[in-house]
Amino acid sequence: MLLAIDVGNTETKLGVFSTGAAGGRILQMWRLTTARRRTADEIGISLSALFRRSNLAPEEIESIAVSSVVPQNDRELAAACVGYVGREPRFFSAATQHLMDVATDRPREVGSDLVCGAIAARARHGAPTIVIGFGTATTFSAVSKDGVYLGAALAPGIQISIDALVERTAKLPQVALEAPAAVIGHDTVSALQSGIVYGYVGQTEGLVARLKAELGGNARVVATGGMADVVARHTAVIDAVEPHLVLDGLRLLFESERTGRRG
């Protein structure tokens, strides 16, 4: 089995994939809060508890593939993988992968999560493709008709926007992230929900239209991340929601390295 780990700024996602003849099937998926000061033992104890709860033995893990946008955690995470799972993890980045050409001005600066998501979206839905990641930031990645990663548009994430608004306004409450029945809110909560949900729907539709025009083709639009379902329910521009997109991209990168396949 393959353990894929996607270390994001807010959450760390972990997925266990089958390998061999039945390879590619996700068997288990977990989420942890990303904490920048966790020791290798703290991470390892969390891993052990997750394995135990899911009736998986660490020795069943053959390999570990990691995408990380929090380099402060990489050393402790690697030590935890070795000490508690018995495997040296393979860290992938835009510069160390060979499945997708990256045509940005500074390819090494592109987040490994963006490249992993783009690789998986291209494999599942073809190209051109627009990949929207609704996470700490809202990211719009563009993949050309030739399957090349061209770049992205980045915006503040939904939860960050809510937290900032509530923090800076004394009378506004925290609200559930769901769309009200009407755009015109008749109380504070529904007004906030309308502005947040329909505002991000409008942002998504506007940026997708501009990205499609620049890509010059009928690009497929794939959404991932914790808030993807919320926005996708209220717009027709999102063709598919793939909750495990980055983890699946990590799996594809690992398999390509193991088999020597490129591009």
N, C-alpha and C positions, 0 to 999 in steps of 0.2 A: 504493500500500500504506500501511497504517496501522501505526505502531510504538506499541504500548501498553506502558507502564512502570509496574510496581507496586513502589514502594519501601517495603519492610517493615523492621522493626527488625533482623531477622537476615539476610534475603535480599532481593535485588532481582530480580523476575521481569520478563522482557521477552518480548513476543509480537509477531510480525509477522502482520497480518491482510490478506487480500485485500480489495480495494474494488471498486466498480463493480458490474457485473451479477453477478459471482460473490462479492460482498462477504460477510464474516462468517466466512470459512474461515481457521483459523489455519494459517499456512504454516511458521512456525518459532517455537521457544520456547527461551529460555535462562534460566539462573539465575546470579546473581553474589552474592558476599558483600557485604552493606551495610557500608561503612566510612565513618565520619563525618568523616574527614580527607582524603578523596581530592580531588585538584584536578580542574579541568575537563579538563586534558590527560590525566590518568590515566583518567578516565571515558571520554573520547573515544577513547583508544587501545584500551581494552577493547571499545568499540562497533565500532571499525574492524576489530579482530581477529575478532569474532563475525560481522560481515558477510562478511569475506573467507572465513572457514572455511565459511560456508553459501552461498557463491557469490551473494551479494546485493550490489548496489551501493547506496551511501547515497542516490544521486539517485533511486532507485526509491521511496524513502519520500516520500509526499505530505504526511503529517501525523503529529504525535506527541501522544499523550494520556498524561497522567501522574496517578497517584494516589500521594501520598507522605504517610507518617506520620513522616518524619524531616526536619523543616523545615530543619535545619542543612545538609542536602545540596542543597536546592532550587536555590540560586543557581549552584553549580558544575555541577549536572546540566543546568540550562537553558543555561549557556554551552557545555557539551560538545555538546548537541544542535545549537545554532546553528553552532558551529565545525567539527564533524566530520560532521554530517548535513545541515546547511544548512536546518534547519527550526526555527522557534520553537515550543517545546512548549506545550501547553494543559494547565494544572494544574487538576484538578477537585477539588472538596471538597463536603461536605454542604451548604454554603451557596451554592455556585455551580452546582449541578445542578438540573434542573427535571423530572426523570423520576419522582421518588418524593418524596412528602411525608414529612417527618421530624417526628414528634410527640413528641420528647423535650423535657425542660425547657430544655436548652441545645443546640439543633441544631448550632451551629457547632463544638461540641466532639466531635461524632461523627466517628470516623475515616472518611476517604474510602474506605478499603478495605472497611469494613463496609457502606457504602452501595452501593458498586459490586457487591459480592457479592450483596447483597439484590436489587438491580435485575436482575442476571443470573438469579438463582434464580427470581424472580417471572416473568420472561419465559419461562423454560424449563419451570417446574413449576407456575405459577399461585400463588394465595394462598388461605388463609393458608399461610405458609411459615416454617420455622425453618432458619436457615443457621448451620452450625457451622464455624468456622474453626480448624483445628488448626495453629497457628503458634507464634510466640514466646509469645503468650497463647492460651488456648482461649476462643473467643468464641461465644456463642449469641445470634444476632440474631433478633428476632421481627418478622414482617411480618403485618399484620392481613388479614382476609378482604377488606378494601377496598383492599389493596395499600399500606398506610401503614407506614412504619418506626416501630415503637413503642418500641424500646429493646433492651437486650442484658443478658446475664449474662456476666461476665468471670472467668476463672480462670487460674492459672499454667499455662503451656504444659507439654507432656510433657517436652521436652528440658530446660527450665529446672528442672523438678522433679528430674529425674535428676541434673543437674549440681550442684544445691544439696545433694542427699542425699549424693552421693559426696564433695563438698568438706567436709562437716561430719562425716563418719564415716570414721575413719582406715582401717578394714579393709574397707570396701565397694568393690568394683571397678566400673569402667564395664562396662555389659553391652549386648549387642545388643538392640535394641527389637523383640522377638518374643515371642509368647505361648508359655509352656511347655505340655506336654501335660496337666498337671493344675494345679488352683488351689493345692493344697498342695505347696509347694516342698520338695524333699528335700536341697537344697544352697543355698549363698548366691546363686548366679547365678539358679537357677530361682525362688527365693523373691522375689528382686528383680523378675524379669520378671513374675511373677504379680501382685505388688502394683502394679506400674506399669501393665501393660496392662489387667488385669482391673479394677484400681481406676479407670482412666479410662473403661473400658466402663461400670462402675457409675455413675460421675458423669454420663456422657452419658445413660444411660437414665433416671436420676433427674431431671435437669434437663429433658430432653425431655418427660417425663410432666407436670411442673409447668407448663412453658411451654404445652403443648397444652391443659391445663385452663384456663389464663388466656386463651388465644386463643379458646376456646370453639368449636373446630372441629377437624376431622381434618386438621391441618396436615401438609404434606409436609415431610420433613426432608432437607436437602441438606448434604453435608459437602465441605469443600475444605481445602487446605493439605497440607504435607508428611507429616503423620502420619495423615491421614484414612483411608487404606487400612488401616493397622494396626488402628485401632479398628473400622472398618466390617466387617472380617472376622469379628468376634466379637459382633456385635449385630444384631438385626433392626429396630431403630428407625430406622436410617439408610436412606432410600429410594434415594438416589443419591449418588455421589461425582463431583464435577466439579472436576478438577484446575486448570482455567484460569478459574475463576469470576470472580475479580476482573478479570482481563484482559478477559474477555468483557463484563463490566459497563462497563469503560472504553470498549470499542468501541461499546456501545449509547449511552453518554452522548455520545460524539463524533458518532455518526450523528444523534442527536436534535438536537444543536446545529447541525449542518450543514443539517438539513432544517427546523429551527424547530419540531419536535414537542415537546410537553410532556405530562407526566403519563401 
